[in-house]
Amino acid sequence: MNIETKCLHEGYHPKNGEPVALPIYQSTTYRYDSTDAIGKLFDLSAEGYMYSRISNPTVCAVEDKIASLEGGVGALCTTSGQAASLISILNILSAGDHIVSAATVYGGTINLFAVTLKKFGIECTFVDADASEEELQKAFKINTKVVFGETIANPAIAIFDIEKFAKIAHKNKVPLIVDNTFATPILCRPIEFGADIVIHSTSKYMDGHAIQLGGVIVDSGNFDWKNGKFKEFTEPDESYHGVVYTEQFGKSAYIAKARVQLMRDLGAYPSANAAFLLNLGLESLPVRIEKHCKNAEVIAKYLNSCDKVEFVNYPTLEGNKYNDLARKYLPKGCSGVISFSIKGGREDAIIFMDSLKLAENVVHVADIRTCVLHPASSTHRQLTDDQLVAAGITPGLIRLSVGLENIEDILEDVKQALNQI
Ligand SMILES: *Cc1c(COP(=O)(O)O)cnc(C)c1O
């Protein structure tokens, strides 16, 4: 099946006489005929739904759909993108371990890696993702256990060279995790370029309508957890009567462990109703993404021609330094998200933002409605000046998320707001 078809038909397959729409299984728990049957679930020797903190039929249908869209062996939904980032890392790393991450990643990811995970004894080195392989190799340490990057970095709109990072991660015998939130599997499937794990904030395009937070972790099934570096995968887990994940689950060891161990202990599993709504978003994702890309192209070109604009970050613009990477990784388009900097700096950026009539000033992005945000005074407020520069953020930078309104209306709004400066 092509991806548009998968968006509609994967995950849930109604049988004769069953409902066409994905049913909402609003139940915390599942009935079994015997104590023995439940005992087998706790030994992980039988498959089945145990409790809705770990799995639920509605959520699992959506997980199967997303796994199929990304080309993975399995997926695990979470209550937010942040929970997906956290669990994807904690499933591999413990105190004393080290992350190599691109510096151009979402502000919340930077805080998680640099501040909160540090308290758990996990260190992170942020690297310039555009550096050469030799330069990047210097960031690796004996305790490095994972490499992390974002397909289209929020809000720098930098494109992550997935193949380059997969190669260097694998040379160091560690997996590559890619946050594919902005691209979505419609525009890019990082597993095809060597990524081992893909995560998303489904709060963005996948949901698409700004109605609920969510996240997902997808396992490619390709990483060799038995290479000697990842003992939690190859040694008995005492909390499940000595189960060895690589033996019990084979190619799905990573995603099975994330579910039965971390989701059990951390409890960040979405509700059936949340999964139902996410599924609606997924059904129309391909048509929405295509239009977001088209509208953004027009707005990016217009902004690029304006005197009051210092620079525009949109990978397909002529002369943008990511032209080649965009052609390789995002041939169908680069999403609806643009960032650009106003010449007059912070003050004029705020005048522009406050003058918009159609575009909404919100803490959100990748939504059906056009919206704007000033990263330096909101999502990236906690970062130091050095971190801001490393993340590609200037004081006048505005993130504009182009929606699905008529392009003439969006253009007119941008024009009139620029005229107020
Ligand atoms: C929003 C976002 C996140 C965090 O997701 P939440 O659902 O808000 O927790 C992570 N990565 C990227 C790229 C994002 O845009």
The ligand as an SDF file (V2000), in Angstrom:
LIG
                    3D

 15 15  0  0  0  0  0  0  0  0999 V2000
    6.4400   19.9760   20.2800 C   0  0  0  0  0  0  0  0  0  0  0  0
    7.6440   19.1510   20.0330 C   0  0  0  0  0  0  0  0  0  0  0  0
    8.0890   18.2100   20.9650 C   0  0  0  0  0  0  0  0  0  0  0  0
    7.4090   18.0160   22.3030 C   0  0  0  0  0  0  0  0  0  0  0  0
    6.1320   17.5250   22.1220 O   0  0  0  0  0  0  0  0  0  0  0  0
    4.8900   17.7610   23.1270 P   0  0  0  0  0  0  0  0  0  0  0  0
    3.8400   16.9220   22.5080 O   0  0  0  0  0  0  0  0  0  0  0  0
    4.6070   19.2080   23.1470 O   0  0  0  0  0  0  0  0  0  0  0  0
    5.3420   17.2480   24.4630 O   0  0  0  0  0  0  0  0  0  0  0  0
    9.1810   17.4370   20.6440 C   0  0  0  0  0  0  0  0  0  0  0  0
    9.8280   17.5990   19.4650 N   0  0  0  0  0  0  0  0  0  0  0  0
    9.4310   18.5000   18.5490 C   0  0  0  0  0  0  0  0  0  0  0  0
   10.1740   18.6260   17.2660 C   0  0  0  0  0  0  0  0  0  0  0  0
    8.3360   19.3140   18.7950 C   0  0  0  0  0  0  0  0  0  0  0  0
    7.9540   20.2200   17.8860 O   0  0  0  0  0  0  0  0  0  0  0  0
  1  2  1  0
  2  3  1  0
  2 14  2  0
  3  4  1  0
  3 10  2  0
  4  5  1  0
  5  6  1  0
  6  7  2  0
  6  8  1  0
  6  9  1  0
 10 11  1  0
 11 12  2  0
 12 13  1  0
 12 14  1  0
 14 15  1  0
M  END
$$$$
